[in-house]
């Protein structure tokens, strides 16, 4: 698979702009290859995963957890993390991480877990703000249909259960073609006035660039006039965590048993009455203690996440919120399967050739003495 094609797929599926400000996503190590024959997916890069990548002759390892969080001041071969960087460079293996942009974006790891446990009618617990732009294009009246159709084709105007939403208003466009121009209408040096339409639509901001490129292909003018306005509209299906409804209400202890099986968890820590009936559930993969109060305010009866702190658990107990520590590792280990499935589907649809392998060497650092 060509590098350019892979980067385009990953940007569409998990836009970099959805990553948190503190995060580090994208290439951790870029060895400069222009195509990849073998890609490995893993939760994170460890010495065990590194050995596996070398043995399988992988060109690229795609991880959820970034190998590098902070700027590197020096490399010390006595430290395992630094040695991993050296080994990647020695063996010509690139590393690319998709972290909080995979958490936050629709179709990412939080949605994957929601589907696994059977949540319906899900939306983000902490919805993404500023995720939309208004795109305004000025076009001669007789070409409006071509422009609006292309906008809809590119995903413009999707609002709730409606698609192809646009607004058009009439006006007069004026311009003077200068030397070197090749005007569709008008003459060089002469001021021209044309009946035009102002066509507006709303777009997720990550789709604006590609939409503009496509619109230029159907717009008659040599220089298409357009405006991009950033909006504060909330994107309900993208953002931190998820909230949804179980397919049917069930006792908390039944839910605990199902979670243990689905996540292949050795143990689950929890607060709450095992006999309580649970229907509305919130979740956040990885470390989501910061969302516990948001979950409580949203009216969920149960919240699932990893790395729960003592005082957050006490808050949940006192406020009658069932809380389950499903484990950081357990709640995110299936990232590698999500990425393999997505890339395999893209390869099948485009005819690209690339071997995608899921790492068998990911290791949970925690053990349990039972």
N, C-alpha and C positions, 0 to 999 in steps of 0.2 A: 504494500500500500504506500502510495506517495505521501510524503510528509505533509504537503500542502493539503491534500484531501483529508488526512486524519485530523489535522488542526481545525479544518473547517467543520468537520463532524462534531468534534468535541466542543467547539465554540457555540455551535447551534444547540447542542443538547444541554450543555452546562456552561453558560456564558461566564466568562471571567468576572464580569461586572457584578455578578450575584455573590461573589465572595465577600466575607467580612473584611473591614479595613485592616484588622490586625493579622489577617491570614496571609499565607504565602502559597500561591497556586501557580500552576503552569510548569515549565521546565525547571527542575531542580538542578539537573545536569543535562546539557545538550551537547552531544558528541558530533553534531553537524551532519548526520546522515540525511539524505534526501528521500529515502524510502526505507520501509521496515518490512522484513520478511517474517519475523517472529516477535510477537508482543506477549508479555506476561502481565497478568493483573494480580494485584496483591493488596492487602489492607495497608501494609507498610513495608519498607525495606529494612530487613534485619540480616545478620550474617547468614542465617539459614536460607532466606529468600535469595540473597546474593549468590550463594553457591548453586541454587537451583537455576537461577537465570544464566549463570555461566555454563552449567551442564546442558541446558536446553538451547544454548547459543542464541539467547534472546537479544534483539537489538534495542528493545525499549521495555521498561517496566512502568506500568501505570499504577500508581498507588493512591489511596485515599489520604492517609496521613503524610504530610510533607516531610521529606528527608531533612530539609533545611528550613528553620523558622526564623532565625536571626542571621544577620551578616556574619560571615566567617572571617575571623581575623588571622587565623593560622590553622594549619592542619597538624595533628599529632597522631602518629600511627599507633600510639599506645591506647588511644580512645576508640572504641568500637564504631561510634558514629563517624568519626573522621576517616577511619580506615575504609568505611563503606564508600565514601566519596572517592578515595584513592583507587579502590578496586573497580568502581564504575569507569573511571577514566582509563585505567590500565586495560580493561577488557572491552572498551569501546561500547559501553552500555549506557544509554540515556535513561533518565528518570523524569516522569511527568506526573504531577499530583493534581487531583481534583478533590478539593476538600470542602470548604463551606459552600462553594458554588454548587456542589452536588447535594449538600444538605438542603439548601434553600430553594433551588430551582424545581419547577414542576417536573415530575418524572424521575426525581433523584432518589436518594437513599431513604428519606423519610416517607415518601410515597410507596417505595418498595416494601418497607416494613408495614405500612398501613394495609397494603394489599395482602401481605402474608398473614396478618391476624384478622383479615376480613372486615376492615372498617369501610363504611359506606359514607357517601356525601362528605368527603373530607375537604378541609380547607386549612390554610396556614394558621397556626396558633398566633404567630406574630407576623401578620401579612407584610409583604414587601411594599415600601412606599417609594414613590419616584421611579417606578419601573416602566412607566409609559411616556411616550412622546406624542405630540400632535404633529402630523405631517401635513403641510399645506402646499398644494401645487397649483400653479396658474397655467391654464391651458385654453387654447381656442375652443369655442363652444362645440364645434363639430368633432372634436377629438375627446370629449369628456368621457364617453362610454368606454373607450379603450383604456383610459387612465383609471377609472373607477374599477373596471374589471381586473386590471393588474393589481391594484391595491388589495382587493379582496383575495386574489390568488396568492398574494404574499402574506396573508394573515392579517391585513389591516381591517379595522372596523369590527373586531370581535369583542362584543360586549355581552357578558352573561350568555344567554341562550340565543343570541343574535349574531349574525355575521354580515360582512359587507356593508357595515354602517358608515355612511359618508354624509357630508353636508356641502351643498354647492350654492354659491351666490354669484350674481352677475356683476360685471364691472368692465372698465375700459383699461386695457393694457397699452402702454406706450413705450417705444424704444427707437433708437437710432443705430442702425447697423454701421459699423466703422470699417475702414479698409482692412481687408483680410477676412471679413466675415462672409458666411454663406447662408444668408437668411432664407427661411422657409417662406416668409412673407416680408414684403418691403424691398426698398432699394438702398444701396450704399449711400450714406450721408443724408438720407431723408428721414425725418421724424415720422414714424408710423404709429397709428392708433388702431387697435384691434379689439373687437368684442371678445372678451375672455370670461372664463369661469374660475372662481376660487374654489377648489375642491379640498375638503378637509377630511382627515380620518385619524383614528387613534391606533398606535402600534406599540408593542413591547419594544423598549429601546434597543434591544439587541438585534431587532429585525430592520431597523431604519436604514442602515447602510446598504444592505442587499436589496431592499425595496426601491431605494433611489436608483440603484444601478439598473434594475429591471424597468423602472418607469422611463428612464432615459431612452430605452429601446423602442417604446411605443409613443413617446412624446414627439410631436413634429418639429419642435424648435431645436436649433443647434445648441443653444444654451437654455436649459430648462430652469425656470425660476421657481424656487421652493423655499419654504421656511420650516425650521424644526424648533418646536417649543417643548421644553421639558415640563412634565406635569407631575403633580403630587398625588394623582390617583393611586389607590391601593390595588395591588394585584393579589386577590384573595387566595389563589392557589399556589403562590410562591412566597417564601419567607421562612422564618424559623419555626420548627416543629409542625405538628399537624393535630387537628381535632376532627373526630368523626364518630359515627354511630356503629356499634356492633350490629351484625345482621339480625340478631335477636338478643334480648336481655338474658344475662346469665349470672349465676352466683360468682362472687369474686374468686372462690376457691377453684371453680371450674375454669375461669379465665387464667388463673395462675398455672394450672396444669397444662393448659393449651400453650401458654407462653413458654413453659419449660421445654415442651416437645418441639415447638416451632424453632426456638432459638438454640436447641441442643445445649441448654444451660445445665450445669451441674447443680446449681443452687440459685434461689431467688430470695433476695431480702425484700421485705414489704412491711407496710403499715396498713391497718384497716381491718374491718370485720369480714371474716371469710364467708359469712352467710349473706352479706350485703348483695343486692342485685345491681349489676353494673350494665349500663347501656352506652353512655357517652364517655369516650376515651380520648385522652390526649397523649401525645408521645413526642419524644425528641431523641434521635439516635445519638450515640456518643455520650458526651458530658452535657446534660441539659438541666442541671439544678437551677440555673438562672431563670428558667421558664416555669418553675413550680407555682409561683404566685400568679403569673399570667394564666396558667392552666386553671387554678382555683377560681379566678375571676371570670373565666369563660364558662364556668358551670359544669366542667367535666366531673365525673364521679371517680375516675381513676386516671392516674398519670404514670407513664412509663418512660424511664430514661436510665442512664448509667451515671456512675460516680456521684451518687447522692450523698450530701453532707448531713451530719448529725442534726444540726439545727433546722435544716430544711425538712428533714423527716419529722422532727418534733412539731414544726409548723403544720405539716400535713395531718399528723395525728390529731392535733388539737382542733383542726378545722374540718374534721371528718372527710378528708380527701384520701382515698385509697392510693397508695404510692408503691411502685414496684421498681426496685433497682435491678434492671435486666442485664447490667454489665456493659461496660464500654466496648469491650471486644465483641461480645455476643451480639450486640445491637448493630455492629457495623461490619462484621466479617463477611457478610453476603455482598458487600460492595463489589468484590472481584467478580461475582457471578452476574451482577447487574451490568457491569461494563462489558464483560464477555458477550452477554446476550445482545446488548445494544450494538457492539461492533460487528458481531457475526451477522446480524440482520442487515446492517449497512453494506457489509461485504457481499452478501448474497444478492442485494438489490442493485449494486453497482458493478458487479463483476470483478472487483479488485481481488487480488490474491495476497492473503496474509494468514499466517497461523496464529491463532489466539489461544493461549494456555492460561489456565487458572492455577495459581500457586498452591501447592500442597504443604508449604513449609511455614505458613503463618502460625505464630505461636502466641497463645494468651500468656502474658507474663505472670498471671496469678494462678496459684494452686489452692485447693481447698482441703483442709483437714477435717474429715467428717467423723 
